[in-house]
Amino acid sequence: MIYDSLIQYFNSYSSKPLSSHEIVLIQRFFILKKFKKRQFFLEEGEICKYTAFLIKGSMRQYRVDNKGEEHIIKLFIENWWASDRESMMNNVPSIYFIDAWEESEVLLITKTDLIHLVDNIPALTEWIGKLDANFAIASEKRINAAISLPAEERYRNLEKTNPEFLKRFPQRIIASYLGINRETLSRIRSRGGKK
């Protein structure tokens, strides 16, 4: 069933399982959408209307500079949430693109519907608190790594924390995500293989 991974995800954050009534409520508000590879979920200048829970596939969030170079901000795989939080929460145009890197299936929900669910399902109140804390911690770690860790250490941290990224995304995307060039990433990977 298309909602199984979402229900399991919410239950993993909750002290007690969702009731059948709560599950029906969740199913009523989340909409299934499929994306082809490189299809946009969000384009720069648009207001982000949805947050997406990935059931299958992968996505990336990035900016494009005035030279046309992509700078990867976030990567998303199954059981991750994709959206531009600032655009969605503040109803402002996004400065990012989000597209499907692989063919993807997601469950979409609007801000209004998500707030409604959080207000009516105690387990989701618990989840949103934990999610916000995890998001803040992850953002701080990423900023700290970008400004203070050498490239090799950033790569080794990614190997430990999100090894799936290294299998799912090509080297140029990983290099951009780590804030290094492809040549540096190649050197790091070849040194790792010789250890």
C-alpha positions as CSV (number, residue, x, y, z in Angstrom):
1,M,0.0,0.0,0.0
2,I,1.3,3.5,-0.9
3,Y,0.9,4.9,2.6
4,D,2.7,2.0,4.5
5,S,6.1,3.7,4.6
6,L,4.6,7.0,5.7
7,I,2.6,5.3,8.5
8,Q,5.7,3.3,9.6
9,Y,7.7,6.6,9.5
10,F,5.3,8.4,11.8
11,N,5.0,5.5,14.1
12,S,8.8,5.4,14.5
13,Y,8.7,8.9,15.9
14,S,5.8,8.3,18.2
15,S,5.5,6.9,21.7
16,K,2.3,5.1,20.7
17,P,1.2,3.8,17.3
18,L,-1.3,5.7,15.2
19,S,-4.9,4.6,15.6
20,S,-6.9,3.4,12.6
21,H,-8.9,6.8,12.6
22,E,-5.6,8.7,12.5
23,I,-4.3,6.6,9.7
24,V,-7.5,7.3,7.7
25,L,-7.1,11.0,8.4
26,I,-3.5,11.0,7.1
27,Q,-4.5,9.1,4.0
28,R,-7.2,11.7,3.3
29,F,-4.7,14.6,3.2
30,F,-1.6,13.1,1.5
31,I,-1.7,13.0,-2.3
32,L,0.4,10.6,-4.4
33,K,2.4,12.1,-7.2
34,K,5.0,10.6,-9.6
35,F,8.0,12.5,-11.0
36,K,10.1,11.6,-14.0
37,K,13.8,12.0,-13.7
38,R,14.8,15.7,-13.8
39,Q,11.2,16.8,-13.5
40,F,10.8,19.8,-11.2
41,F,9.0,19.6,-7.9
42,L,9.9,23.3,-7.3
43,E,11.5,26.0,-9.5
44,E,13.3,29.1,-8.4
45,G,10.8,32.0,-8.1
46,E,7.8,29.8,-7.3
47,I,6.2,29.6,-3.8
48,C,6.6,26.1,-2.4
49,K,3.0,24.9,-1.9
50,Y,3.8,21.3,-0.8
51,T,6.1,19.2,1.3
52,A,6.9,15.8,-0.2
53,F,7.5,12.5,1.6
54,L,9.6,10.3,-0.7
55,I,8.3,6.8,-1.0
56,K,10.6,5.9,-3.9
57,G,13.4,7.6,-5.7
58,S,15.6,10.6,-4.9
59,M,15.6,14.3,-5.3
60,R,18.0,17.2,-4.9
61,Q,17.7,20.8,-3.8
62,Y,20.0,23.3,-5.4
63,R,20.8,26.9,-6.5
64,V,22.2,28.0,-9.8
65,D,24.7,30.8,-9.7
66,N,25.1,33.5,-12.3
67,K,27.7,31.4,-14.1
68,G,25.1,28.6,-14.5
69,E,26.8,26.3,-11.9
70,E,24.6,24.2,-9.7
71,H,25.2,24.2,-5.9
72,I,23.6,21.3,-4.1
73,I,22.0,22.3,-0.8
74,K,20.2,19.1,0.1
75,L,19.8,15.5,-1.1
76,F,16.7,13.4,-0.4
77,I,16.1,9.7,-0.6
78,E,13.2,7.4,0.6
79,N,11.6,8.3,3.9
80,W,13.0,11.9,3.7
81,W,11.0,15.1,3.3
82,A,11.6,17.4,0.4
83,S,10.5,21.1,0.4
84,D,11.7,24.6,0.7
85,R,10.7,25.3,4.3
86,E,11.3,29.1,4.2
87,S,9.2,29.5,1.0
88,M,6.5,27.3,2.3
89,M,6.3,28.7,5.9
90,N,6.7,32.4,4.9
91,N,4.8,32.2,1.5
92,V,7.8,33.8,-0.3
93,P,9.3,32.9,-3.7
94,S,11.9,30.1,-3.5
95,I,15.6,30.7,-4.3
96,Y,16.0,27.0,-5.0
97,F,15.2,24.3,-7.5
98,I,14.1,20.9,-6.4
99,D,14.0,18.1,-8.9
100,A,13.8,14.3,-9.1
101,W,17.2,12.8,-9.6
102,E,15.6,9.4,-10.2
103,E,12.0,8.5,-11.1
104,S,10.3,9.2,-7.9
105,E,7.0,8.7,-6.1
106,V,6.1,11.1,-3.3
107,L,3.2,11.8,-1.0
108,L,2.4,15.5,-1.1
109,I,0.7,17.7,1.6
110,T,0.0,21.4,1.8
111,K,1.1,23.5,4.7
112,T,-2.6,24.1,5.8
113,D,-3.3,20.3,5.7
114,L,-0.1,19.5,7.6
115,I,-0.9,22.0,10.3
116,H,-4.4,20.5,10.5
117,L,-3.0,16.9,11.0
118,V,-0.4,18.1,13.5
119,D,-3.2,19.8,15.5
120,N,-5.4,16.7,15.5
121,I,-3.0,13.8,15.8
122,P,-0.8,13.8,19.0
123,A,1.8,11.5,17.4
124,L,2.4,14.1,14.7
125,T,2.9,16.8,17.3
126,E,5.6,14.6,18.8
127,W,7.1,14.0,15.3
128,I,7.2,17.6,14.2
129,G,9.1,18.6,17.4
130,K,11.7,15.9,16.8
131,L,11.9,16.7,13.1
132,D,12.5,20.4,13.8
133,A,15.2,19.5,16.4
134,N,16.9,17.1,14.0
135,F,16.7,19.6,11.2
136,A,18.4,22.3,13.3
137,I,21.1,19.9,14.5
138,A,21.8,18.7,10.9
139,S,21.9,22.3,9.6
140,E,24.5,23.3,12.3
141,K,26.6,20.3,11.6
142,R,26.6,21.0,7.8
143,I,27.5,24.6,8.3
144,N,30.3,23.7,10.8
145,A,31.6,21.1,8.3
146,A,31.6,23.5,5.4
147,I,33.5,26.2,7.3
148,S,35.9,24.2,9.4
149,L,36.5,20.7,8.2
150,P,38.9,19.7,5.5
151,A,37.4,18.1,2.3
152,E,38.5,14.6,3.2
153,E,36.8,14.8,6.6
154,R,33.6,16.1,5.1
155,Y,33.6,13.1,2.7
156,R,34.3,10.6,5.5
157,N,31.5,12.1,7.6
158,L,29.1,11.6,4.6
159,E,30.3,8.0,4.2
160,K,29.4,7.4,7.8
161,T,26.1,9.3,8.1
162,N,24.6,8.9,4.6
163,P,26.4,6.1,2.7
164,E,23.3,5.7,0.5
165,F,24.0,9.1,-1.1
166,L,27.3,7.8,-2.5
167,K,25.5,4.9,-4.2
168,R,22.6,7.0,-5.5
169,F,24.1,10.2,-6.7
170,P,27.0,10.7,-9.2
171,Q,30.4,12.1,-8.2
172,R,29.6,15.7,-9.5
173,I,26.5,15.9,-7.3
174,I,28.4,14.6,-4.2
175,A,31.2,17.0,-4.8
176,S,28.8,20.0,-5.1
177,Y,27.0,18.8,-1.9
178,L,30.3,18.7,-0.1
179,G,31.4,22.1,-1.5
180,I,34.5,20.7,-3.2
181,N,35.5,20.2,-6.8
182,R,35.3,16.8,-8.6
183,E,39.1,16.5,-8.8
184,T,39.4,16.8,-5.1
185,L,36.7,14.2,-4.6
186,S,38.4,11.8,-7.0
187,R,41.6,12.1,-5.1
188,I,39.9,11.5,-1.8
189,R,38.1,8.4,-3.1
190,S,41.2,7.0,-4.7
191,R,43.1,7.4,-1.4
192,G,40.3,5.7,0.4
193,G,40.5,2.7,-1.9
194,K,44.3,2.3,-1.2
195,K,43.9,2.2,2.6
